[in-house]
Amino acid sequence: MKKMPLSVAQADMWVLSADRLTVRLNIPPVRLAGHDKPLNVHLDCDAKTVDEILKRLTVLRSQMDPPPVRS
C-alpha cells in the first residue's frame, strides 16, 4: 500500500454542518488506478461518532513514538 501525506488545512478537512448536528471529514481527492477522475470522499459524523473517533485516536496516539510532550 502506498502512503500519501496529507497537505490539507485541518479547518478545511473538518467542517461543522450549518445545523451543528454533524461534522464532515473532507478527504482530499483519491486517485484510483483505471479511473480518469479522482474519487471525492466526504464522511458525515454525528456527535456520538465524533466521541468514539476521539477515544480511539487518543488510544492510538498514546501508542505512537515519540510520546506526546507533557508540560
C-alpha positions as CSV (number, residue, x, y, z in Angstrom):
1,M,0.0,0.0,0.0
2,K,1.3,3.4,-0.9
3,K,1.2,6.1,1.8
4,M,0.4,9.6,0.8
5,P,1.0,12.5,3.2
6,L,-1.9,14.9,3.5
7,S,-1.3,18.6,3.0
8,V,-4.7,20.0,3.9
9,A,-5.5,22.6,6.5
10,Q,-7.4,21.0,9.4
11,A,-10.0,23.7,9.2
12,D,-10.8,22.7,5.6
13,M,-10.7,19.0,6.4
14,W,-13.1,19.0,9.3
15,V,-16.2,21.2,9.0
16,L,-19.2,21.6,11.3
17,S,-22.6,21.5,9.5
18,A,-24.9,24.5,9.4
19,D,-27.3,22.8,11.7
20,R,-24.4,21.9,14.1
21,L,-25.5,18.3,14.2
22,T,-22.8,16.7,12.2
23,V,-19.1,17.1,11.4
24,R,-17.9,16.4,7.9
25,L,-14.5,14.9,7.1
26,N,-13.4,16.1,3.7
27,I,-10.8,13.6,2.5
28,P,-8.6,15.0,-0.3
29,P,-9.4,13.5,-3.7
30,V,-8.2,10.0,-4.1
31,R,-6.8,8.7,-7.4
32,L,-7.7,5.1,-8.3
33,A,-6.0,3.1,-10.9
34,G,-8.1,2.7,-14.0
35,H,-10.2,5.8,-13.3
36,D,-9.8,9.2,-15.1
37,K,-11.3,11.3,-12.3
38,P,-10.3,11.2,-8.6
39,L,-12.8,10.0,-6.0
40,N,-14.2,12.6,-3.6
41,V,-14.9,11.2,-0.2
42,H,-16.9,13.0,2.5
43,L,-17.8,11.4,5.8
44,D,-20.6,12.9,7.9
45,C,-20.4,12.0,11.6
46,D,-22.8,12.7,14.4
47,A,-21.7,13.7,18.0
48,K,-21.6,10.1,19.2
49,T,-19.4,9.0,16.3
50,V,-17.0,12.0,16.9
51,D,-16.7,11.0,20.5
52,E,-15.8,7.4,19.5
53,I,-13.3,8.7,17.0
54,L,-11.6,10.9,19.6
55,K,-11.4,8.0,22.1
56,R,-9.8,5.7,19.5
57,L,-7.4,8.3,18.3
58,T,-6.4,9.0,21.9
59,V,-5.6,5.3,22.4
60,L,-3.6,5.1,19.2
61,R,-1.8,8.4,19.9
62,S,-0.6,7.0,23.3
63,Q,1.0,4.1,21.4
64,M,2.9,6.2,18.9
65,D,6.6,7.2,19.1
66,P,7.6,9.7,20.3
67,P,5.1,10.1,23.1
68,P,3.3,13.5,23.4
69,V,5.2,16.2,25.3
70,R,3.7,16.9,28.7
71,S,4.2,20.4,30.2
